[in-house]
Amino acid sequence: MANCIFKQPLSHAIVRPPDSNFVEGLTAAGLGSPDLSLALKQHRAYCGALRRCGLSVPHRPFGARTNEAGARQLSAWLKRLGYETRIVDIRNEPGLLHLKGGIAALGEGRLAVIEALKERPEFFQFNRDSLSPWMDPKQ
């Protein structure tokens, strides 16, 4: 097994390869147009690294966008693996392209969240710490 360190024991990593619309994505890096063939090669290498760490790496080719039906399918699949999930609709949260842009798991039942997500009922069972104002896209 490769030299891999995880804070919590992991057994699965759900991956989704870059879609053909990958080249239409947003970027602020100034590195030019995205290269789909390079992204696919990097994705294969990433999956290989996860496998070398002992993880099962199932591929889940979801649609180009997350939708409620897809989120429910993923939740059902994760539940069968023993995980608890919540569907959090962030479409009306300005500045958030994905949930991880506004929340981070700190471990031991603690989350760091932006103010816009702090009082969402999906997170009431957790201790919630506010992210610094400079990290909050609304401020």
Summary of the structure (lengths in Angstrom):
residues: 139
radius of gyration: 17.0
end to end distance: 44.2
largest distance: 44.2
contacts: 276
relative contact order: 0.12
helix: 35%
strand: 12%
